Amino acid sequence: MVRSTGNDAQALFHALRSAYAATPTNLKIIDLFVGFAVCTALIQVAYMAIVGSFPFNSFLSGVLSCIGTAVLAVCLRIQVNKENKEFKDLAPERAFADFVLCNLVLHLVIMNFLG
């Protein structure tokens, strides 16, 4: 049985860091936005666990808004990525317009769910 060492982990982190350094800036910005949306959802869940979820619809709407926005941003990242051959004919402006339209529909549904 082969044992993993600390050098293997360092080599893995170095490879990931060097690969991510070649990522374009617009994809890094989308990654930060996804991270922000997920962190906001986690903060809302922690707040609900500490304080309580009296207006449960509000809590559910907030978490679903954050997670839905994160999922749509990941879809935007996939479409905007130049290395993805599946969406090579799709203009980045079209992908962003789809993202904005889907976010509009998502938040209209969430506002309706708030009651």
GROMACS elastic network, one bead per residue, 0.5 to 0.9 nm:
[ bonds ]
;  ai    aj funct       b0    kb
    4     7     6  0.81852   500
    4     8     6  0.64372   500
    4     9     6  0.79873   500
    5     8     6  0.54261   500
    5     9     6  0.68963   500
    5    10     6  0.89629   500
    6     9     6  0.51577   500
    6    10     6  0.62308   500
    6    11     6  0.86013   500
    7    11     6  0.60363   500
    7    12     6  0.85115   500
    8    11     6  0.50787   500
    8    12     6  0.61617   500
    8    13     6  0.86937   500
    9    12     6  0.50308   500
    9    13     6  0.62046   500
    9    14     6  0.85189   500
   10    13     6  0.51452   500
   10    14     6  0.60270   500
   10    15     6  0.85210   500
   11    14     6  0.50477   500
   11    15     6  0.60906   500
   11    16     6  0.85919   500
   12    15     6  0.51289   500
   12    16     6  0.61802   500
   12    17     6  0.85544   500
   13    16     6  0.50867   500
   13    17     6  0.59961   500
   13    18     6  0.85298   500
   14    17     6  0.50896   500
   14    18     6  0.61012   500
   14    19     6  0.85063   500
   15    18     6  0.52414   500
   15    19     6  0.60838   500
   15    20     6  0.85436   500
   16    19     6  0.51269   500
   16    20     6  0.60500   500
   16    21     6  0.85132   500
   17    20     6  0.51442   500
   17    21     6  0.60883   500
   17    22     6  0.89532   500
   18    21     6  0.50431   500
   18    22     6  0.68423   500
   19    22     6  0.55548   500
   19    23     6  0.71089   500
   20    23     6  0.51346   500
   20    24     6  0.87036   500
   20    28     6  0.86635   500
   21    24     6  0.81153   500
   23    26     6  0.84963   500
   23    27     6  0.67411   500
   23    28     6  0.69234   500
   24    27     6  0.55814   500
   24    28     6  0.65738   500
   24    81     6  0.86379   500
   25    29     6  0.62532   500
   25    30     6  0.87304   500
   26    29     6  0.51365   500
   26    30     6  0.64037   500
   26    31     6  0.87117   500
   26    77     6  0.87717   500
   26    80     6  0.86709   500
   27    30     6  0.50664   500
   27    31     6  0.61810   500
   27    32     6  0.87022   500
   27    77     6  0.62559   500
   27    80     6  0.77566   500
   27    81     6  0.71551   500
   28    32     6  0.62629   500
   28    33     6  0.86832   500
   29    32     6  0.50815   500
   29    33     6  0.63055   500
   29    34     6  0.87272   500
   30    33     6  0.50073   500
   30    34     6  0.62307   500
   30    35     6  0.86231   500
   30    73     6  0.66718   500
   30    74     6  0.77136   500
   30    76     6  0.80971   500
   30    77     6  0.64752   500
   31    34     6  0.51039   500
   31    35     6  0.62005   500
   31    36     6  0.85946   500
   31    73     6  0.82241   500
   31    74     6  0.78968   500
   31    77     6  0.78939   500
   32    35     6  0.50242   500
   32    36     6  0.60912   500
   32    37     6  0.86446   500
   33    37     6  0.61926   500
   33    38     6  0.86676   500
   33    70     6  0.75883   500
   33    73     6  0.75868   500
   34    37     6  0.51579   500
   34    38     6  0.62532   500
   34    39     6  0.85833   500
   34    67     6  0.89005   500
   34    69     6  0.78315   500
   34    71     6  0.78825   500
   34    73     6  0.63000   500
   34    74     6  0.70392   500
   35    38     6  0.52110   500
   35    39     6  0.60596   500
   35    40     6  0.85197   500
   35    70     6  0.78213   500
   36    39     6  0.51117   500
   36    40     6  0.60760   500
   36    41     6  0.86492   500
   36    66     6  0.88750   500
   36    70     6  0.84853   500
   37    40     6  0.51335   500
   37    41     6  0.63406   500
   37    42     6  0.87728   500
   37    65     6  0.87721   500
   37    66     6  0.51412   500
   37    67     6  0.67354   500
   37    68     6  0.89205   500
   37    69     6  0.69281   500
   37    70     6  0.56657   500
   38    41     6  0.50914   500
   38    42     6  0.62751   500
   38    43     6  0.86810   500
   38    63     6  0.89889   500
   38    66     6  0.64719   500
   38    67     6  0.63779   500
   38    70     6  0.66461   500
   39    43     6  0.61296   500
   39    44     6  0.86141   500
   39    66     6  0.87386   500
   40    43     6  0.50740   500
   40    44     6  0.62740   500
   40    45     6  0.87228   500
   40    63     6  0.81112   500
   40    66     6  0.67697   500
   41    44     6  0.51047   500
   41    45     6  0.62943   500
   41    46     6  0.86850   500
   41    62     6  0.73878   500
   41    63     6  0.51017   500
   41    64     6  0.80643   500
   41    65     6  0.83998   500
   41    66     6  0.55724   500
   41    67     6  0.67826   500
   42    45     6  0.50463   500
   42    46     6  0.61448   500
   42    47     6  0.85247   500
   42    63     6  0.81362   500
   43    46     6  0.50478   500
   43    47     6  0.60653   500
   43    48     6  0.85444   500
   44    47     6  0.50108   500
   44    48     6  0.61194   500
   44    49     6  0.85994   500
   44    59     6  0.73606   500
   44    62     6  0.74999   500
   44    63     6  0.67628   500
   45    48     6  0.50347   500
   45    49     6  0.61998   500
   45    50     6  0.87256   500
   45    59     6  0.80890   500
   45    63     6  0.75141   500
   46    49     6  0.50353   500
   46    50     6  0.62668   500
   46    51     6  0.85704   500
   47    50     6  0.51660   500
   47    51     6  0.58351   500
   47    52     6  0.73807   500
   47    53     6  0.86755   500
   48    51     6  0.53734   500
   48    53     6  0.53256   500
   48    54     6  0.88228   500
   48    59     6  0.74123   500
   49    52     6  0.57230   500
   49    53     6  0.77106   500
   51    54     6  0.88478   500
   52    55     6  0.88620   500
   52    56     6  0.88876   500
   53    56     6  0.51311   500
   53    57     6  0.86628   500
   53    58     6  0.83769   500
   53    59     6  0.65324   500
   54    57     6  0.86466   500
   54    58     6  0.86727   500
   54    59     6  0.84759   500
   55    58     6  0.54736   500
   55    59     6  0.66806   500
   55    60     6  0.88966   500
   56    59     6  0.50812   500
   56    60     6  0.60636   500
   56    61     6  0.84123   500
   57    60     6  0.51068   500
   57    61     6  0.59175   500
   57    62     6  0.85020   500
   57   113     6  0.70975   500
   57   114     6  0.56876   500
   57   115     6  0.77028   500
   58    61     6  0.50670   500
   58    62     6  0.61231   500
   58    63     6  0.86649   500
   58   113     6  0.84220   500
   58   114     6  0.57565   500
   58   115     6  0.86435   500
   59    62     6  0.52319   500
   59    63     6  0.62990   500
   59    64     6  0.85655   500
   60    63     6  0.52862   500
   60    64     6  0.59782   500
   60    65     6  0.83490   500
   60   114     6  0.86438   500
   61    64     6  0.51850   500
   61    65     6  0.59035   500
   61    66     6  0.86209   500
   61   110     6  0.57185   500
   61   111     6  0.77792   500
   61   113     6  0.69265   500
   61   114     6  0.64181   500
   62    65     6  0.50989   500
   62    66     6  0.63477   500
   62    67     6  0.87365   500
   62   110     6  0.81962   500
   63    66     6  0.52103   500
   63    67     6  0.61739   500
   63    68     6  0.83781   500
   64    67     6  0.51323   500
   64    68     6  0.57015   500
   64    69     6  0.82341   500
   64   110     6  0.78381   500
   65    68     6  0.51948   500
   65    69     6  0.59994   500
   65    70     6  0.85299   500
   65   106     6  0.74248   500
   65   107     6  0.68496   500
   65   110     6  0.68579   500
   66    69     6  0.52155   500
   66    70     6  0.61893   500
   66    71     6  0.87227   500
   67    70     6  0.50170   500
   67    71     6  0.62031   500
   67    72     6  0.86428   500
   68    71     6  0.51145   500
   68    72     6  0.61946   500
   68    73     6  0.85436   500
   68   103     6  0.81758   500
   68   106     6  0.73502   500
   69    72     6  0.51144   500
   69    73     6  0.60802   500
   69    74     6  0.86331   500
   69   103     6  0.66863   500
   69   106     6  0.81095   500
   70    73     6  0.50320   500
   70    74     6  0.62320   500
   70    75     6  0.86937   500
   71    74     6  0.51135   500
   71    75     6  0.63594   500
   71    76     6  0.87053   500
   72    76     6  0.62321   500
   72    77     6  0.86664   500
   72    99     6  0.64209   500
   72   102     6  0.75290   500
   72   103     6  0.73906   500
   73    77     6  0.61572   500
   73    78     6  0.86373   500
   73    99     6  0.71915   500
   74    78     6  0.62592   500
   74    79     6  0.86873   500
   75    78     6  0.51138   500
   75    79     6  0.62904   500
   75    80     6  0.86735   500
   75    95     6  0.88606   500
   75    99     6  0.80578   500
   76    79     6  0.51254   500
   76    80     6  0.60557   500
   76    81     6  0.85074   500
   76    92     6  0.88218   500
   76    95     6  0.62117   500
   76    96     6  0.67616   500
   76    98     6  0.82794   500
   76    99     6  0.63200   500
   77    80     6  0.52149   500
   77    81     6  0.60000   500
   77    95     6  0.89900   500
   78    81     6  0.54721   500
   78    82     6  0.88150   500
   78    84     6  0.70524   500
   78    87     6  0.81933   500
   79    82     6  0.80997   500
   79    84     6  0.73841   500
   79    86     6  0.82650   500
   79    87     6  0.57532   500
   79    88     6  0.82483   500
   79    90     6  0.74314   500
   79    91     6  0.86968   500
   79    92     6  0.74412   500
   79    95     6  0.62864   500
   79    96     6  0.89553   500
   80    83     6  0.88856   500
   80    84     6  0.81283   500
   80    87     6  0.78626   500
   80    88     6  0.87540   500
   80    90     6  0.82210   500
   80    91     6  0.78931   500
   80    92     6  0.55122   500
   80    93     6  0.89337   500
   80    95     6  0.68070   500
   80    96     6  0.83735   500
   81    84     6  0.56138   500
   81    85     6  0.87864   500
   81    87     6  0.83095   500
   81    88     6  0.87214   500
   81    92     6  0.88743   500
   82    85     6  0.74087   500
   82    87     6  0.82800   500
   82    88     6  0.69969   500
   83    86     6  0.89783   500
   83    88     6  0.82956   500
   84    87     6  0.62133   500
   84    88     6  0.67669   500
   85    88     6  0.51529   500
   85    89     6  0.85975   500
   86    89     6  0.81196   500
   86    90     6  0.89896   500
   87    90     6  0.53417   500
   87    91     6  0.84665   500
   88    91     6  0.78565   500
   90    93     6  0.84248   500
   90    94     6  0.67113   500
   90    95     6  0.69706   500
   91    94     6  0.52280   500
   91    95     6  0.64584   500
   91    96     6  0.88020   500
   92    96     6  0.61735   500
   92    97     6  0.85572   500
   93    96     6  0.51008   500
   93    97     6  0.61170   500
   93    98     6  0.86095   500
   94    97     6  0.50002   500
   94    98     6  0.61779   500
   94    99     6  0.85725   500
   95    98     6  0.51187   500
   95    99     6  0.62235   500
   95   100     6  0.87578   500
   96   100     6  0.61950   500
   96   101     6  0.85812   500
   97   100     6  0.51186   500
   97   101     6  0.61110   500
   97   102     6  0.85243   500
   98   101     6  0.51270   500
   98   102     6  0.60133   500
   98   103     6  0.84230   500
   99   102     6  0.52592   500
   99   103     6  0.60733   500
   99   104     6  0.85715   500
  100   103     6  0.50838   500
  100   104     6  0.61390   500
  100   105     6  0.87479   500
  101   104     6  0.50356   500
  101   105     6  0.63510   500
  101   106     6  0.86128   500
  102   105     6  0.51224   500
  102   106     6  0.60348   500
  102   107     6  0.85783   500
  103   107     6  0.60541   500
  103   108     6  0.84399   500
  104   107     6  0.53267   500
  104   108     6  0.61242   500
  104   109     6  0.86791   500
  105   108     6  0.51243   500
  105   109     6  0.62766   500
  105   110     6  0.86410   500
  106   109     6  0.53022   500
  106   110     6  0.62510   500
  106   111     6  0.87043   500
  107   111     6  0.59472   500
  107   112     6  0.84035   500
  108   111     6  0.51030   500
  108   112     6  0.62079   500
  108   113     6  0.86232   500
  109   112     6  0.50598   500
  109   113     6  0.61905   500
  109   114     6  0.88016   500
  110   114     6  0.63062   500
  111   114     6  0.52249   500
  111   115     6  0.73660   500
  112   115     6  0.59113   500
